Amino acid sequence: QTTPAELNSLVKKLKATQQAGKKIEIIFDTETTGQNSKKDRLVEFGAIVKVDNKKVADIHFFTNPWNDKNKNKLFTKFMPKDAFAVHNISKQLLDTGKDAKAGLDIGEPARVFEEYALPIYSLLTDFTSVAHNNSYDFNIVNNEFMKAKLPMRITHKQDFALDSRSIYSIVAKEEREVFKSEVTKYLNENKTAFENYERWEKSNTLDAFVIYTMFKTNTTL
């Protein structure tokens, strides 16, 4: 997992890179406890960092809303079944860093979002950010800011925010086939790095790579 200190360090380096005239894009995805962006909570964040259209870094970490420092009450004691079916993330995995039944080990218990809040805000506002249906992802992140009693908010209507869902609709058919092929190749090359292939297939880091590949192969952007 990317630690808060590592994320802070990366953001500082990216700001220096941006000042040198480089184009920076953050292509990200979230996993949550459900589909209600006002009620549900963030449990995983994954992103790919592009500098001048080249991938330079991955960001990936889990957050545990059940350990919320501000003692915000969750509407559920466990990960809802519908959400678990999407991402395979259990409360046990977040609490302990391991889920023997699912065959997953993330190395350590998940931190609370508040520890990541400041660098995440900078990451998603100081640079161009890209997400699929980005209004949902921004609402989820904003909800975490609110739960942490932090004043910052992000809007998907700002100039730096792009929605790949809208862009994909104008991508030529030939380019769609190219990026599908690249995603399949990337998945096959990296699956051995994960003990649970099914989890990797559902990973939001992979989702971010899919969006990244769409941008890289689309010559019209």
C-alpha positions as CSV (number, residue, x, y, z in Angstrom):
1,Q,0.0,0.0,0.0
2,T,1.0,3.6,-0.6
3,T,1.6,5.2,2.8
4,P,0.5,8.8,3.6
5,A,4.2,9.8,3.8
6,E,4.9,8.3,0.3
7,L,1.9,10.1,-1.1
8,N,2.9,13.4,0.4
9,S,6.4,13.0,-1.1
10,L,5.0,12.1,-4.5
11,V,2.7,15.1,-4.6
12,K,5.7,17.4,-3.8
13,K,7.7,15.9,-6.7
14,L,4.7,16.2,-9.0
15,K,4.3,19.9,-8.2
16,A,8.0,20.5,-9.0
17,T,7.5,18.6,-12.2
18,Q,4.5,20.7,-13.1
19,Q,6.4,23.9,-12.5
20,A,8.9,22.7,-15.0
21,G,6.2,22.7,-17.6
22,K,5.2,19.1,-17.6
23,K,1.6,17.9,-18.1
24,I,0.4,15.8,-15.2
25,E,-2.7,13.7,-15.1
26,I,-4.1,11.6,-12.2
27,I,-6.3,8.7,-13.5
28,F,-8.1,7.3,-10.5
29,D,-10.8,5.0,-9.3
30,T,-12.5,4.2,-5.9
31,E,-14.1,1.2,-4.2
32,T,-16.7,1.9,-1.6
33,T,-19.2,0.3,0.8
34,G,-22.0,0.9,-1.8
35,Q,-23.5,3.1,-4.5
36,N,-24.9,5.9,-2.4
37,S,-22.2,8.6,-2.6
38,K,-23.7,10.5,0.3
39,K,-24.0,7.6,2.7
40,D,-21.4,5.1,1.6
41,R,-17.7,5.2,2.5
42,L,-14.4,4.9,0.7
43,V,-12.5,1.6,1.3
44,E,-9.9,1.6,-1.6
45,F,-8.2,4.2,-3.8
46,G,-6.1,3.4,-6.8
47,A,-4.5,5.8,-9.3
48,I,-2.0,6.0,-12.2
49,V,0.1,9.1,-12.6
50,K,0.9,10.3,-16.1
51,V,3.6,12.9,-16.9
52,D,3.5,14.1,-20.5
53,N,1.3,11.0,-21.4
54,K,3.7,8.5,-19.9
55,K,2.9,6.4,-16.8
56,V,5.4,7.2,-14.0
57,A,3.7,6.0,-10.8
58,D,1.0,3.9,-9.2
59,I,-0.9,4.9,-6.1
60,H,-2.9,2.3,-4.1
61,F,-4.2,2.1,-0.6
62,F,-7.1,0.9,1.5
63,T,-9.0,2.9,4.1
64,N,-11.0,1.7,7.0
65,P,-14.2,3.7,7.8
66,W,-14.9,1.4,10.8
67,N,-11.9,2.9,12.5
68,D,-12.9,6.5,11.8
69,K,-11.1,8.8,14.2
70,N,-14.2,11.0,14.5
71,K,-16.3,8.1,15.5
72,N,-18.8,8.5,12.6
73,K,-21.3,5.7,12.9
74,L,-21.6,3.4,9.8
75,F,-24.9,2.2,8.7
76,T,-23.6,-1.4,8.7
77,K,-21.3,-3.5,11.0
78,F,-19.9,-5.4,8.0
79,M,-19.1,-4.9,4.4
80,P,-22.5,-5.1,2.5
81,K,-22.8,-8.2,0.4
82,D,-23.5,-6.3,-2.8
83,A,-20.3,-4.2,-2.4
84,F,-18.2,-7.2,-1.4
85,A,-19.4,-9.0,-4.6
86,V,-17.9,-6.1,-6.6
87,H,-14.5,-5.7,-4.9
88,N,-13.9,-8.6,-2.5
89,I,-12.9,-6.3,0.3
90,S,-14.1,-7.5,3.7
91,K,-14.1,-5.6,7.0
92,Q,-11.7,-8.3,8.3
93,L,-9.2,-7.4,5.5
94,L,-9.4,-3.7,6.5
95,D,-9.2,-4.4,10.2
96,T,-6.3,-6.9,10.2
97,G,-4.7,-6.6,6.8
98,K,-5.5,-10.2,6.0
99,D,-8.5,-12.3,4.9
100,A,-7.6,-15.9,4.9
101,K,-10.9,-17.0,3.4
102,A,-10.5,-14.8,0.4
103,G,-6.7,-15.5,0.3
104,L,-5.8,-11.8,0.5
105,D,-3.0,-10.1,2.4
106,I,-2.5,-6.3,2.1
107,G,0.5,-6.2,4.5
108,E,-1.0,-4.2,7.3
109,P,-4.4,-3.0,8.6
110,A,-5.9,-0.2,6.5
111,R,-5.5,3.4,7.8
112,V,-8.3,5.9,8.2
113,F,-9.0,8.3,5.3
114,E,-8.0,11.4,7.4
115,E,-4.4,10.4,7.2
116,Y,-4.5,10.7,3.4
117,A,-6.9,13.6,3.2
118,L,-4.5,16.5,2.5
119,P,-2.4,14.8,-0.2
120,I,-5.5,13.4,-1.9
121,Y,-7.0,16.8,-2.1
122,S,-3.9,18.2,-3.6
123,L,-3.6,15.2,-6.0
124,L,-7.1,15.7,-7.3
125,T,-7.1,19.5,-7.5
126,D,-3.5,20.6,-8.4
127,F,-3.4,18.3,-11.4
128,T,-5.8,17.1,-14.1
129,S,-7.8,14.3,-12.7
130,V,-9.6,11.6,-14.7
131,A,-12.2,9.1,-13.5
132,H,-15.1,7.1,-15.0
133,N,-18.3,8.8,-13.9
134,N,-16.1,11.2,-11.9
135,S,-19.0,13.0,-10.1
136,Y,-19.6,9.8,-8.1
137,D,-15.9,9.5,-7.1
138,F,-15.6,13.1,-6.2
139,N,-18.8,12.9,-4.1
140,I,-17.3,9.9,-2.2
141,V,-14.1,11.8,-1.6
142,N,-16.0,14.9,-0.5
143,N,-18.0,12.7,1.9
144,E,-14.8,11.5,3.5
145,F,-13.6,15.1,3.8
146,M,-16.9,16.0,5.6
147,K,-16.7,12.9,7.9
148,A,-13.1,14.0,8.8
149,K,-14.5,17.5,9.6
150,L,-12.2,19.0,6.9
151,P,-13.4,22.1,4.9
152,M,-12.1,21.2,1.4
153,R,-14.5,20.0,-1.3
154,I,-14.0,19.0,-5.0
155,T,-16.4,19.5,-7.8
156,H,-16.5,17.4,-11.0
157,K,-17.4,20.6,-12.9
158,Q,-14.0,22.2,-12.4
159,D,-11.7,22.6,-15.4
160,F,-9.1,20.0,-14.1
161,A,-11.7,17.2,-13.8
162,L,-12.3,14.9,-16.8
163,D,-14.9,12.1,-17.1
164,S,-13.7,9.2,-19.2
165,R,-17.3,7.9,-19.5
166,S,-18.1,10.9,-21.7
167,I,-14.9,10.7,-23.6
168,Y,-15.2,6.9,-24.3
169,S,-18.4,7.6,-26.2
170,I,-16.5,9.5,-28.9
171,V,-13.6,7.1,-29.2
172,A,-13.3,5.4,-32.6
173,K,-14.0,1.7,-32.7
174,E,-10.5,0.8,-33.9
175,E,-9.0,2.6,-30.9
176,R,-11.3,0.8,-28.5
177,E,-10.0,-2.5,-29.8
178,V,-6.4,-1.3,-29.3
179,F,-6.8,-0.4,-25.7
180,K,-8.8,-3.6,-24.9
181,S,-5.9,-5.5,-26.3
182,E,-3.4,-3.6,-24.2
183,V,-5.4,-4.1,-21.0
184,T,-5.7,-7.8,-21.6
185,K,-1.9,-8.0,-22.1
186,Y,-1.2,-6.0,-19.0
187,L,-3.6,-8.1,-16.9
188,N,-1.9,-11.3,-18.1
189,E,1.6,-10.0,-17.4
190,N,0.8,-8.8,-13.8
191,K,-1.6,-11.4,-12.5
192,T,1.2,-13.5,-10.9
193,A,1.9,-10.6,-8.6
194,F,-1.4,-11.2,-6.9
195,E,-2.3,-14.2,-4.8
196,N,-5.9,-13.9,-5.8
197,Y,-6.4,-13.4,-9.5
198,E,-10.1,-12.8,-9.1
199,R,-9.3,-9.9,-6.7
200,W,-6.9,-8.5,-9.3
201,E,-9.6,-8.7,-12.0
202,K,-11.8,-6.5,-9.7
203,S,-9.0,-4.2,-8.7
204,N,-9.5,-0.4,-9.0
205,T,-5.8,-0.1,-9.9
206,L,-6.7,-2.1,-13.0
207,D,-9.7,0.1,-13.6
208,A,-7.4,3.1,-13.5
209,F,-5.1,1.3,-16.0
210,V,-8.1,0.7,-18.3
211,I,-8.8,4.5,-18.3
212,Y,-5.1,5.3,-18.7
213,T,-4.9,3.0,-21.7
214,M,-7.9,4.5,-23.3
215,F,-6.3,7.9,-23.1
216,K,-2.9,6.7,-24.4
217,T,-4.4,4.9,-27.4
218,N,-6.9,7.6,-28.3
219,T,-5.2,9.9,-30.8
220,T,-8.0,12.4,-30.7
221,L,-7.4,13.5,-27.1
